[in-house]
Amino acid sequence: MKTSVNSFNGFLLRPIEKLFLSIKGEDFIKNWEGFAAFPYEDIAGHCTIGYGEKLHDGHCTLNDTKEYLDGISQSKASKRLAMSVGRSVTSVGKWLKGAWITQSMFDALVSLTFNTGGNQGNWQVYKRTASGQYRDAAFQFLDINLAYNPATKKKEASAGLTKRRIAEKEMYLYASYSKP
């Protein structure tokens, strides 16, 4: 939906179909995900490598260790991240078809989508962005901070996710690309 205003907080609104993840957006994701050359288990207990690339659900196995015996290079991890993030870019574009947003809004939404696995198109942050309720949408980031705890088998608030959501909210509103 095109709004009658061509900017938000001093930043140009553009049709979502014209936006791609910026270099600053990619660097933001890399900084928050961190790099791991060898398989590890993420906060939810899933086997992960590189820049937050989930290899599969559940714990890392002996096969994972064997497959990545020499690790993964940052260059290869960056290429794999680009493919994974590409799916998030596509999802955000689909969910916000016809919307006008800023580059930093797009980057923040791609970061959120990548970090959460890309199946949340019905969340209020996307709905409010699509309808031009940008300030309301930004504060919706703060409600998306739960992670599955394998020990308790429950979703619980995560301090790390809370910090990242605050950073994504600031990016969305003010084009502030902070590091962890």
C-alpha positions in Angstrom: 0.0 0.0 0.0 1.5 3.3 -1.0 1.4 6.0 1.6 0.9 9.7 0.8 4.2 10.5 2.5 7.4 9.7 0.7 9.6 9.4 3.8 9.6 8.2 7.3 11.9 9.6 10.0 13.7 11.4 7.1 14.4 8.2 5.2 13.0 7.6 1.7 10.2 5.1 1.4 10.5 2.9 -1.7 8.4 0.1 -3.1 9.5 -3.2 -1.6 9.9 -4.7 -5.0 12.9 -2.3 -5.6 14.7 -3.3 -2.3 17.5 -5.8 -1.7 19.5 -6.5 1.4 22.1 -3.9 1.8 25.8 -4.5 2.6 25.1 -2.9 6.0 22.2 -5.3 6.5 24.3 -8.3 5.6 27.1 -7.2 8.0 24.5 -6.7 10.7 23.4 -10.3 10.3 26.9 -11.6 10.3 27.9 -9.6 13.4 24.9 -10.8 15.4 25.1 -14.4 14.2 28.9 -14.6 14.7 31.1 -17.0 12.8 31.7 -20.6 13.7 34.0 -22.7 11.5 32.8 -26.0 13.2 29.3 -27.3 13.9 27.8 -26.2 17.2 24.4 -26.3 18.9 22.5 -23.0 18.8 20.4 -21.6 21.6 17.5 -24.0 20.7 19.8 -27.0 20.5 20.0 -27.2 16.7 23.1 -28.1 14.8 24.5 -24.9 13.2 27.6 -23.7 11.4 29.1 -20.6 9.7 26.9 -17.5 10.2 24.0 -19.1 11.9 23.2 -21.6 9.2 21.1 -24.4 10.7 22.4 -27.7 9.3 19.4 -29.6 10.8 17.0 -29.8 13.7 18.5 -31.3 16.9 21.9 -31.9 18.2 25.0 -32.2 16.1 26.0 -35.7 15.3 29.2 -37.6 14.7 28.5 -37.3 11.0 28.3 -33.5 11.3 31.7 -33.6 12.9 33.1 -35.8 10.2 31.6 -33.8 7.4 33.2 -30.6 8.7 36.4 -32.1 10.1 38.4 -29.2 8.6 35.7 -26.7 9.4 34.2 -24.1 7.0 35.9 -21.0 5.7 34.5 -17.5 6.3 34.3 -17.1 2.5 32.3 -20.3 2.1 30.1 -19.4 5.1 29.4 -16.0 3.5 28.3 -17.6 0.2 26.0 -20.0 2.1 24.6 -17.1 4.2 23.8 -15.2 1.0 21.8 -18.2 -0.2 19.9 -18.5 3.1 19.3 -14.8 3.4 18.0 -14.9 -0.2 15.1 -17.0 1.0 14.4 -14.5 3.7 14.5 -11.6 1.2 11.9 -13.5 -0.9 9.7 -14.1 2.1 9.7 -10.5 3.2 9.0 -9.4 -0.4 6.0 -11.8 -0.6 4.6 -10.8 2.8 4.9 -7.1 2.1 3.9 -7.1 -1.6 3.0 -3.6 -2.6 4.3 -1.9 0.6 6.5 1.1 0.6 9.3 1.0 3.2 12.8 2.3 3.9 16.0 0.4 3.2 16.7 0.0 6.9 13.1 -1.3 7.5 13.8 -3.9 4.9 17.2 -4.9 6.3 15.7 -5.2 9.8 12.8 -7.4 8.6 15.2 -9.6 6.6 17.4 -10.0 9.7 14.4 -11.0 11.8 13.1 -13.4 9.2 16.5 -15.1 8.8 17.0 -15.3 12.6 13.6 -16.9 13.2 13.5 -19.3 10.3 11.3 -17.5 7.9 7.8 -18.9 8.7 6.3 -15.9 10.5 4.6 -13.9 7.8 1.5 -13.5 10.0 3.3 -11.6 12.8 2.1 -8.2 13.6 5.4 -6.6 12.7 4.8 -7.6 9.0 1.1 -6.8 9.1 1.7 -3.3 10.6 4.5 -2.6 8.2 2.4 -3.5 5.2 -0.4 -1.1 6.4 2.0 1.8 7.0 1.9 1.6 10.8 5.7 1.9 11.0 6.1 3.0 14.6 3.7 0.4 15.9 5.4 -2.2 13.8 8.9 -1.3 15.2 7.8 -2.1 18.7 6.5 -5.5 17.6 10.1 -6.6 17.3 10.4 -6.6 21.1 7.7 -9.3 21.4 9.7 -11.8 19.3 12.4 -12.9 21.9 11.5 -16.4 22.8 13.7 -19.4 22.2 13.1 -23.1 22.8 15.0 -24.3 25.8 15.8 -28.1 25.3 16.4 -28.5 29.1 12.9 -27.3 30.1 11.2 -28.1 26.8 9.6 -24.7 26.8 9.9 -21.4 25.0 11.6 -18.8 27.2 12.7 -15.2 26.9 16.3 -15.0 25.7 18.5 -12.1 26.8 20.5 -12.5 23.5 17.3 -12.4 21.4 16.0 -9.4 23.4 19.2 -7.4 22.6 19.0 -8.4 19.0 15.4 -7.4 18.7 16.1 -4.0 20.3 18.9 -3.5 17.7 16.6 -4.5 14.8 13.9 -2.1 16.1 16.5 0.7 16.1 17.6 -0.3 12.6 14.0 -0.3 11.5 13.2 3.2 12.9 16.5 5.0 12.7 18.8 3.2 10.3 21.1 2.4 13.2 23.1 -0.8 12.4 24.6 -1.6 15.8 26.9 -4.5 16.6 26.4 -6.9 19.5 
